[in-house]
Amino acid sequence: MINFIKAILNKRLRKAYYQSRESLLGHQKRDIVVMQVGQACESLKESRDQFVDALDKFKSIVNLQDSSLEQRYQQLKRRYDLCKGKADQVSQRIQAVEEISEALFNEWEAELALYSNRALKARSQQQLKKSRQQYARLLKALQTAETRMHPVLAAFQDQVLFLKHNLNAHAIAALRHEFMEIGVDISRLIEVMEKTISEASQFVAVLVEQKQLPAPVRK
């Protein structure tokens, strides 16, 4: 219940923030969408980098001979915490992208009625359709990347907890296979993130292109 209330408050605060940027700073929703997608992309890159670092640690942790079991646990725990933090940040950025993009498309759709020039209206409708299609691909890619992170993090947490509760050489040997499995999952996750980052770049390019469109004349 508390998390639900927090989510509602955060959504209202973000809405007020976007409105203030439009009224006080003159920023258009398209510009805010570009900014939010850029931030989501940066969060995704940071999350990817943390998973890459965790993958490198997975590959080396079971072969370390000169560090204590406690040190091995602490190293993995730190990387799990970093990955979890970045994954949470990605989720927040995706939510922000959804909210402002929905507002942008709703406003764009409503303003089509303001055109007096049929040719410009038809052109704007085509550009709106193109932007929506590109956004749908981006959102699907973002959501896929977000979904892929959860099971990887859950498996990561399981192994960190198991290592914490079984700090002995036998536990390390038993985890060797699990580390290999998680390593494969992380490698696949990194591939998904790379594709998502590419989708985000294409979506931003479409919106920047649309910025050159003539604005509708208000009646």
Buried (B, 14 or more C-beta within 10 A) or exposed (E): EEEEEEEEEBEEEBEEEBEEBBEEEEBBBBBBBBBBBBBBBBBBBBBBBBBBBBBEBBEEBBEBEEEEBEEBBBBBBBBBEBBBEBBBBBBBBBBBBBBBBEBBBEEBEEBBEEBEEEEBBEBBBEBBEEBBEBBEBBBEBBBBBBEBBEEBBEBBBEBBEBBBEBEEEEBBEEBEEBBEEBBEBBEEBBEBBEEBBEBBEEBBEBBEEBEEBEEBEEE
